[in-house]
Amino acid sequence: MRQPQANIRILSDLGDAIRARRRMTGLTLDDAAALLGVGRRFLVELENGKRHASIETVLRVLHGLGLELRVEPRRPQSWVSARSDEPGGEAR
């Protein structure tokens, strides 16, 4: 079964995608943490949208779960209309 793609707009979206993949693979939090070389608490916090996580560690978790991170330009109207209180919506 293939996991659907997810558009990550906020950290909880990333956490949801990681949790979904972990569950899809049948891994418990303890098993996944051991396999990925991270602490259980870190994985719980990441799945819950942890705000202060090293990108290197996040990438290692994604890779270990068979996920990849892709950066693509958004459609022009989605960045032009971004509000300043949304992620990435700072005035430029």
Secondary structure per residue as TSV (DSSP state, phi and psi in degrees):
chain	resnum	aa	ss	phi	psi
A	1	M	-	360.0	130.1
A	2	R	-	-95.2	131.7
A	3	Q	-	-73.5	135.3
A	4	P	-	-66.8	155.5
A	5	Q	-	-70.7	151.5
A	6	A	-	-127.6	137.0
A	7	N	-	-89.3	119.9
A	8	I	-	-95.5	111.1
A	9	R	-	-107.9	-31.8
A	10	I	S	-136.3	164.0
A	11	L	H	-61.2	-31.6
A	12	S	H	-66.8	-26.8
A	13	D	H	-63.8	-42.3
A	14	L	H	-63.9	-44.4
A	15	G	H	-60.5	-41.2
A	16	D	H	-62.1	-41.5
A	17	A	H	-66.1	-40.5
A	18	I	H	-65.8	-45.0
A	19	R	H	-61.3	-44.3
A	20	A	H	-60.6	-43.6
A	21	R	H	-66.2	-43.1
A	22	R	H	-59.8	-45.7
A	23	R	H	-66.0	-38.8
A	24	M	H	-61.4	-34.2
A	25	T	T	-84.0	-5.0
A	26	G	T	80.2	16.1
A	27	L	-	-87.7	137.2
A	28	T	-	-78.0	167.3
A	29	L	H	-58.2	-44.1
A	30	D	H	-63.4	-45.5
A	31	D	H	-65.2	-43.1
A	32	A	H	-65.0	-43.7
A	33	A	H	-60.3	-44.5
A	34	A	H	-64.2	-44.5
A	35	L	H	-63.1	-37.6
A	36	L	H	-89.1	-8.9
A	37	G	T	74.1	31.6
A	38	V	S	-126.7	164.4
A	39	G	-	-76.8	153.3
A	40	R	H	-58.7	-43.7
A	41	R	H	-60.0	-42.7
A	42	F	H	-58.5	-46.3
A	43	L	H	-64.5	-41.2
A	44	V	H	-60.0	-47.1
A	45	E	H	-65.4	-38.7
A	46	L	H	-63.8	-44.1
A	47	E	H	-64.5	-22.0
A	48	N	T	-99.3	15.0
A	49	G	T	86.3	33.0
A	50	K	-	-46.6	129.7
A	51	R	S	-86.1	-23.6
A	52	H	S	-123.0	80.6
A	53	A	-	-125.7	139.5
A	54	S	-	-62.6	132.6
A	55	I	H	-62.0	-33.2
A	56	E	H	-61.9	-42.8
A	57	T	H	-69.8	-40.3
A	58	V	H	-61.5	-44.0
A	59	L	H	-62.8	-37.9
A	60	R	H	-63.9	-40.9
A	61	V	H	-63.7	-47.2
A	62	L	H	-58.7	-48.2
A	63	H	H	-60.6	-45.3
A	64	G	H	-62.8	-27.5
A	65	L	T	-93.5	4.3
A	66	G	T	79.1	24.5
A	67	L	-	-108.3	158.8
A	68	E	-	-131.5	153.4
A	69	L	-	-105.2	127.1
A	70	R	-	-122.1	138.8
A	71	V	-	-113.0	121.1
A	72	E	-	-133.7	150.3
A	73	P	-	-66.2	141.8
A	74	R	-	-79.6	164.3
A	75	R	-	-62.1	142.7
A	76	P	H	-51.0	-43.2
A	77	Q	H	-65.7	-23.9
A	78	S	H	-76.8	-26.6
A	79	W	H	-93.1	-27.2
A	80	V	H	-67.2	-37.3
A	81	S	T	-93.9	5.1
A	82	A	-	-61.0	134.2
A	83	R	-	-82.5	153.7
A	84	S	T	-68.4	-18.4
A	85	D	T	-92.9	1.8
A	86	E	S	-93.9	154.7
A	87	P	T	-57.1	130.2
A	88	G	T	76.1	6.3
A	89	G	-	-98.2	20.0
A	90	E	-	-62.5	146.9
A	91	A	-	-66.9	138.5
A	92	R	-	-116.6	360.0
